[in-house]
Amino acid sequence: MSAALAAEGLDTYYGKSHILHGVSLKAAEGEVTALLGRNGAGKTTTLRSVMGLTPPRQGRVTVFGQDTMHWPAFRVAALGVGYVPEGRRIFPNLSVDENLAVPLERPGPWTKASVYRLFPRLAERKLSRGRQLSGGEQEMLSIARALLVNPKLLILDEPSQGLAPLITREVFRIVAQMRAEGISVLLVEQNVRMSLAVADHAYVLDDGHVVYSGPARELAADEARVQSLTGASAEEWGPQ
């Protein structure tokens, strides 16, 4: 299956700190790819690297077959990439409806009307300001806003962070629905079990290194490895 996104040998730094060490991964078209690992493993840096927000010093990134290694983020997004960063980053003083008017809409099935159908709670609160929304509603708004660019690839960074279990299940239902709609998804998450339940392929990062790559169902069946994810080490993730 062709790759919506492919990263090869990424080395990324923050100043003198070497964060990513030769990271390679692929997000296949029409699939959900999960990127897992403990806090500080380099997951968010990987997403920022492939989006051009924190450019790698070495490596290669291709999005839908185009080499985007030295592209700014807006050019990457223009290829049909929606990015929902950690922390939601909606506009707190704008209403829900006004937040949804911010993205430059691309032709496709996702419009304000269709995202309101997907997120009926947002339709009910369309006149409420962003700061008045619950954490779950803010996450829905952040995803809805990304959908309005009609992405072919949706990149989500910790979409369930800080959410109640019921809302977390709703977020993962939406992720599964994105795949059903033909959207490729690259998902960074701390909720390992729910991520593996919706993902087709999984990667695990530890200290900036990829220590696992394989089918999500195989990782989900390996209880010892799943349990070690909260404190994974490269030694624990060696061949078994």
Secondary structure, 3 states (H helix, E strand, C coil): CCEEEEEEEEEEEECCEEEEEEEEEEEECCCEEEEECCCCCCHHHHHHHHHCCCCCCEEEEEECCEECCCCCHHHHHHCCEEEECCCCCCCCCCEHHHHHCCCCCCCCCCCHHHHHHHCHHHHHCCCCEHHHCCHHHHHHHHHHHHHCCCCCEEEEECCCCCCCHHHHHHHHHHHHHHHHCCCEEEEECCCHHHHHHHCCEEEEEECCEEEEEEEHHHHHCCHHHHHHHHHCCCCCCCCC
